[in-house]
Amino acid sequence: MSGEDSAAPLADQLTRAGHLTPAWRDAFARVDRARFLPDRVWIRGDDGYHPVDRTAEPARWGALAYDDQALVTHVEDVHAAADGGETARVPCSSASMPRVVALMLDTLDVADGMSVLEIGTGTGYNAALLSERLGDRHVVSVEVDPRIADAARANLKSTGYAPTVVTGDGTLGSPAHAPYDRTIVTCALHTVPYALVEQTVPGGVIVLPWGTGLYNGVLLRLTRAGDGTASGPVVGDSAFMWNRGETPHRDVMATVRTRPPATTPKRATTGLDPRSVFGDEDAAFTAGLLVPDCRYSVGHGPGGEFTLWLADHSTGSWASVDHTPGADTHPLHQHGPRALWSEVEAAYAWWQRAGSPVRTRYGLTVTPAGQHLWLDAPEHTLPPHP
Ligand SMILES: C[S@@+](CC[C@H](N)C(=O)[O-])C[C@H]1O[C@@H](n2cnc3c(N)ncnc32)[C@H](O)[C@@H]1O
């Protein structure tokens, strides 16, 4: 509806690359992504995010609008006050990568007449695609940020779509319009709110990006059962910005700097190369499952040497592992109540003993009492017994 001539080339490009199925081809060819973008988008460089303005660089802005890449649409300046440190420009909304939008919509498996709840309206582009495919009255989208919700409403109106856009915390769903046949979340969750399960019909599907502080993230496809639980496997990867209520503490080094170091490091060396864990996506994902509330950061030196930093802000625990090219052992420091690197080593050893499972062998079950992770089948609950 919003611009067939402009939108069709992106749909063709995604189709040729194998990212767009016939079920969604027409919607992508009709909804013009550029009309959902603000005049200023943000591109990541080596030293942070830089604006690309439509008026100053119309050709570049236009090329980005129709390219298969995520575009940050809103940033906020976050001042690390506790650190006395610098102000960082942090993305708080984006237009997701078109191939990821296509994958998630395909995974949602909609059919005519179905109703859909979206969490994270952002630009409104995904809500427009759903409206194009299912009709406005079947689509409800919730956005937590009032400025972004208003911009999405304006984008949708000017392109001829009228789904219901609710300003509010999407982790509560939108009970006024429930139940939904399908629920799609477009911000990364760590804890799946039961409200989303409750508001999805039995047999309904919930597609959501899910992450940990060590790995953000994977795509989960849960099916709501008649007993009120929802369960399903990891079906792929998807890196999304966090649900506002669950954003992990960003600055690993702030934790390291603001807490007094322990007088005696808990151990002096490790034989486990950090790249064995963090250079392997399945090992890193598993470490994220088994070492909760932990973030990492890497500082590189000019000659291939690096330091891996781990931090749990809530307890002030941190660890560092230094790697020098060619070395078999790595100097290690662990401070605070948690021995974070030892936890990572234990998680890695468990992952190896379990046969180095790939991430798609894991899954999640959500019940009114909470959620649990599993390997291969819901009864094989994680964390494993030691
Ligand atoms: C990647 S963007 C969503 C992209 C969007 N679906 C589109 O088509 O442009 C993530 C959005 O989720 C929103 N968000 C984060 N936490 C939320 C929450 N708890 N409830 C609703 N929206 C949330 C952010 O403000 C941001 O706009």
The ligand as a Gaussian input file, in Angstrom:
#p B3LYP/6-31G(d) Opt

LIG

0 1
 C       14.569000      -3.354000      17.295000
 S       13.387000      -2.178000      17.739000
 C       11.892000      -2.842000      17.032000
 C       11.809000      -2.765000      15.541000
 C       10.382000      -2.714000      15.044000
 N        9.661000      -3.951000      15.223000
 C       10.297000      -2.216000      13.625000
 O        9.596000      -2.808000      12.809000
 O       10.885000      -1.171000      13.353000
 C       13.070000      -2.544000      19.447000
 C       11.985000      -1.673000      20.049000
 O       11.538000      -2.294000      21.234000
 C       11.160000      -1.269000      22.117000
 N       11.070000      -1.844000      23.459000
 C       12.062000      -2.178000      24.308000
 N       11.558000      -2.675000      25.448000
 C       10.201000      -2.669000      25.315000
 C        9.118000      -3.055000      26.153000
 N        9.330000      -3.555000      27.373000
 N        7.855000      -2.891000      25.681000
 C        7.627000      -2.392000      24.450000
 N        8.608000      -1.992000      23.620000
 C        9.876000      -2.138000      24.041000
 C       12.262000      -0.231000      21.931000
 O       11.867000       1.039000      22.414000
 C       12.458000      -0.284000      20.426000
 O       11.667000       0.675000      19.785000

